[in-house]
């Protein structure tokens, strides 16, 4: 296997596994920076760094005790918890889209330490987003190195190139967020986390379906659904549909309450 082919394979592994994590971390970091809560970004990065360390440890455990095979049930639990946290953060951002609500939240954040529940939630989202992909990435790259003659210059070059693309993508998100009005940044980040949460629900269910712990019924147009990165089963789509319906009902109720609470402007005679 030549160096270019190895570089493309190692780079594609890191890009494939890292894009979702970068979307979550980059989106949240951009939102926090744009909203003036830079102190909270450190919690986000702490969770990501902790996940990298945990990913290496998990990869060692899998390689030593499970012959490099991951456990679908453990992955289902990790992805289920990640989905809950991402949906929670999505709803929190939606609630804080109003400038007055965010101003009040900033004051509350300033009165708390960084060990606040909000910071712990941010760290948890970052940790699970990275950990979900990290251990598998390390195992895949290790397997590639084992079958292609070791940690060659081509393999390391592919990883470096993919890492550079992820970093560039991260900074592009920050640059764009600083030039957008605040409300669209809140809504875009909320929507991104909501979609990711839905995907993680489907992925968690897929892990259980592979273990035959849940039934699997192929949905119509399952190939197109799978191409979008979603679990193409009726069971997963039903669970995601319930979450979407609950979110829509909640969003409508919040919007109605805000309109009812808004001051009425009486035109001058």
C-alpha positions as CSV (number, residue, x, y, z in Angstrom):
1,X,0.0,0.0,0.0
2,X,1.5,3.3,-1.1
3,X,1.9,6.4,1.2
4,X,-0.8,8.4,-0.5
5,X,-3.4,5.7,-0.1
6,X,-2.5,5.3,3.6
7,X,-2.7,9.1,4.0
8,X,-6.1,9.2,2.4
9,X,-7.4,6.3,4.6
10,X,-6.1,7.7,7.9
11,X,-7.3,11.2,7.0
12,X,-10.8,10.0,6.1
13,X,-11.0,8.1,9.3
14,X,-10.3,11.2,11.4
15,X,-12.5,13.4,9.3
16,X,-15.4,11.0,9.3
17,X,-15.3,10.4,13.0
18,X,-14.3,14.0,13.9
19,X,-16.8,16.1,11.9
20,X,-19.8,15.5,14.2
21,X,-17.8,16.3,17.4
22,X,-16.3,19.4,15.7
23,X,-19.8,20.6,14.8
24,X,-21.0,20.3,18.4
25,X,-17.9,21.9,20.0
26,X,-17.4,24.5,17.3
27,X,-21.0,25.5,17.3
28,X,-21.2,25.8,21.1
29,X,-17.8,27.7,21.3
30,X,-19.0,30.1,18.6
31,X,-22.3,30.7,20.4
32,X,-20.6,31.3,23.7
33,X,-18.0,33.7,22.2
34,X,-20.6,35.6,20.3
35,X,-22.9,35.8,23.4
36,X,-20.1,37.2,25.6
37,X,-19.7,34.1,27.8
38,X,-16.1,33.4,27.1
39,X,-15.6,32.1,30.6
40,X,-17.9,29.1,29.8
41,X,-15.7,28.1,26.8
42,X,-13.1,26.7,29.2
43,X,-15.7,24.2,30.5
44,X,-16.4,23.1,26.9
45,X,-12.7,22.6,26.1
46,X,-12.1,20.8,29.5
47,X,-14.8,18.3,28.5
48,X,-13.3,17.7,25.1
49,X,-9.7,17.2,26.5
50,X,-11.1,14.8,29.1
51,X,-12.8,12.9,26.4
52,X,-9.6,12.5,24.4
53,X,-7.9,11.1,27.4
54,X,-10.9,8.8,28.1
55,X,-10.9,7.7,24.4
56,X,-7.3,6.6,24.6
57,X,-8.0,4.7,27.8
58,X,-11.1,3.1,26.3
59,X,-9.2,2.1,23.1
60,X,-6.5,0.4,25.2
61,X,-9.2,-1.5,27.2
62,X,-11.0,-2.6,24.0
63,X,-7.7,-3.6,22.4
64,X,-6.5,-5.5,25.5
65,X,-9.7,-7.2,26.6
66,X,-12.1,-7.2,23.6
67,X,-9.6,-7.7,20.8
68,X,-10.4,-4.2,19.5
69,X,-14.1,-4.8,19.2
70,X,-16.5,-2.2,20.7
71,X,-19.5,-3.1,22.8
72,X,-22.7,-2.0,21.2
73,X,-24.5,-1.8,24.6
74,X,-21.9,0.6,26.0
75,X,-22.1,2.7,22.8
76,X,-25.9,2.8,23.1
77,X,-25.7,4.1,26.6
78,X,-23.1,6.8,25.7
79,X,-25.1,7.9,22.7
80,X,-28.4,7.9,24.7
81,X,-26.9,10.1,27.4
82,X,-25.3,12.4,24.7
83,X,-28.7,12.7,23.0
84,X,-30.4,13.8,26.2
85,X,-27.7,16.4,26.9
86,X,-27.8,17.7,23.4
87,X,-31.6,18.0,23.4
88,X,-31.3,19.8,26.8
89,X,-28.8,22.3,25.5
90,X,-30.8,22.8,22.4
91,X,-33.9,23.7,24.5
92,X,-31.8,25.9,26.8
93,X,-30.5,27.9,23.8
94,X,-34.0,28.3,22.4
95,X,-35.2,29.7,25.6
96,X,-32.3,32.2,25.8
97,X,-32.7,33.5,22.2
98,X,-34.4,36.6,23.5
99,X,-31.8,39.3,24.3
100,X,-33.4,40.2,27.6
101,X,-33.4,36.6,28.7
102,X,-29.8,36.2,27.7
103,X,-28.8,39.4,29.6
104,X,-30.4,38.0,32.7
105,X,-28.6,34.7,32.2
106,X,-25.3,36.4,31.8
107,X,-25.8,38.2,35.1
108,X,-26.7,34.8,36.7
109,X,-23.6,33.2,35.2
110,X,-21.4,36.0,36.5
111,X,-22.7,35.4,40.1
112,X,-21.8,31.7,40.0
113,X,-18.6,29.8,39.9
114,X,-17.4,27.8,36.8
115,X,-18.5,24.7,38.6
116,X,-22.1,25.7,37.9
117,X,-24.7,23.2,36.4
118,X,-24.6,25.1,33.1
119,X,-20.8,24.6,32.9
120,X,-21.1,21.0,33.8
121,X,-23.7,20.5,31.1
122,X,-21.4,22.2,28.5
123,X,-18.5,20.0,29.6
124,X,-20.7,16.9,29.5
125,X,-21.9,17.6,25.9
126,X,-18.3,18.2,24.7
127,X,-17.1,15.0,26.5
128,X,-19.8,12.8,25.1
129,X,-19.5,14.3,21.6
130,X,-15.8,13.6,21.5
131,X,-15.8,10.3,23.4
132,X,-18.5,8.8,21.2
133,X,-16.1,9.1,18.2
134,X,-12.7,9.1,19.9
135,X,-12.2,5.5,21.0
136,X,-13.3,4.2,17.6
137,X,-11.0,6.6,15.8
138,X,-8.0,5.4,17.8
139,X,-8.9,1.8,17.2
140,X,-9.5,2.3,13.5
141,X,-6.2,4.1,13.0
142,X,-4.3,1.6,15.1
143,X,-5.8,-1.2,12.9
144,X,-4.7,0.7,9.8
145,X,-1.2,1.1,11.2
146,X,-1.1,-2.6,12.0
147,X,-2.1,-3.7,8.5
148,X,0.0,-1.2,6.5
149,X,3.4,-1.4,8.0
150,X,3.2,0.7,11.1
151,X,3.0,4.4,11.8
152,X,4.4,5.6,8.5
153,X,4.9,9.2,7.3
154,X,1.9,8.7,5.0
155,X,-0.4,7.7,7.9
156,X,0.8,10.5,10.1
157,X,0.5,13.0,7.2
158,X,-3.1,12.0,6.6
159,X,-4.0,12.5,10.3
160,X,-2.2,15.9,10.3
161,X,-4.0,17.0,7.2
162,X,-7.4,15.9,8.5
163,X,-6.7,17.6,11.9
164,X,-5.8,20.8,10.0
165,X,-9.1,20.7,8.1
166,X,-11.0,20.2,11.4
167,X,-9.2,23.2,13.0
168,X,-9.9,25.4,9.9
169,X,-13.6,24.4,10.1
170,X,-13.6,25.3,13.8
171,X,-12.2,28.7,13.2
172,X,-14.5,29.3,10.2
173,X,-17.5,28.7,12.5
174,X,-16.1,31.2,15.0
175,X,-15.5,33.8,12.3
176,X,-19.0,33.5,10.9
177,X,-20.7,33.6,14.3
178,X,-19.0,36.9,15.2
179,X,-20.5,38.5,12.2
180,X,-24.1,37.3,12.6
181,X,-26.8,38.9,14.8
182,X,-27.1,37.3,18.2
183,X,-30.5,35.7,17.8
184,X,-29.7,33.7,14.6
185,X,-26.6,32.4,16.3
186,X,-28.7,31.1,19.2
187,X,-31.3,29.6,16.9
188,X,-28.8,28.0,14.5
189,X,-26.8,26.4,17.4
190,X,-30.1,25.2,19.0
191,X,-31.2,23.6,15.7
192,X,-27.8,22.0,15.1
193,X,-27.8,20.4,18.6
194,X,-31.4,19.3,18.2
195,X,-30.7,17.5,14.9
196,X,-27.6,15.9,16.4
197,X,-29.6,14.8,19.4
198,X,-32.1,13.1,17.1
199,X,-29.3,11.4,15.2
200,X,-27.8,10.1,18.5
201,X,-31.2,8.7,19.5
202,X,-31.3,6.8,16.2
203,X,-27.7,5.7,16.6
204,X,-28.3,4.4,20.1
205,X,-31.3,2.5,18.9
206,X,-29.3,1.0,16.0
207,X,-26.7,-0.3,18.5
208,X,-29.5,-2.1,20.4
209,X,-31.1,-3.3,17.2
210,X,-27.7,-4.8,16.1
211,X,-27.8,-6.8,19.4
212,X,-31.4,-7.8,18.7
213,X,-32.5,-6.1,21.9
214,X,-34.9,-3.9,19.8
215,X,-36.9,-4.8,16.8
216,X,-36.0,-3.4,13.4
217,X,-38.6,-2.6,10.7
218,X,-37.2,-0.9,7.6
219,X,-38.9,2.4,6.8
220,X,-40.0,3.4,3.3
221,X,-37.2,5.1,1.4
222,X,-34.8,3.7,4.0
223,X,-31.8,4.1,1.6
224,X,-32.5,7.9,1.4
225,X,-32.9,8.2,5.2
226,X,-29.7,6.3,5.8
227,X,-27.9,8.6,3.3
228,X,-28.9,11.5,5.6
229,X,-27.2,9.8,8.5
230,X,-30.4,8.7,10.3
231,X,-31.5,5.3,11.5
232,X,-33.8,4.1,8.7
233,X,-36.1,2.0,10.9
234,X,-39.7,2.7,11.8
235,X,-38.9,2.3,15.5
236,X,-36.2,5.0,15.4
237,X,-38.3,7.3,13.3
238,X,-41.2,6.9,15.7
239,X,-39.0,7.7,18.7
240,X,-37.6,10.7,16.9
241,X,-41.1,11.8,15.9
242,X,-42.2,11.8,19.5
243,X,-39.3,14.1,20.4
244,X,-39.9,16.4,17.5
245,X,-43.6,16.6,18.4
246,X,-42.8,17.4,22.0
247,X,-40.3,20.1,20.9
248,X,-42.9,21.7,18.6
249,X,-45.6,21.8,21.3
250,X,-43.1,23.3,23.8
251,X,-41.8,25.9,21.3
252,X,-45.4,26.9,20.4
253,X,-46.3,27.2,24.1
254,X,-43.1,29.3,24.8
255,X,-43.9,31.6,21.8
256,X,-47.5,32.0,22.9
257,X,-46.5,32.9,26.5
258,X,-43.9,35.4,25.3
259,X,-46.4,37.1,23.1
260,X,-48.9,37.2,25.9
261,X,-46.3,38.7,28.3
262,X,-45.0,41.3,25.8
263,X,-46.0,44.9,26.6
264,X,-48.8,46.3,24.5
265,X,-47.9,49.5,22.8
266,X,-50.7,52.0,22.7
267,X,-50.5,54.4,19.7
268,X,-50.4,58.1,20.7
269,X,-53.5,60.0,19.7
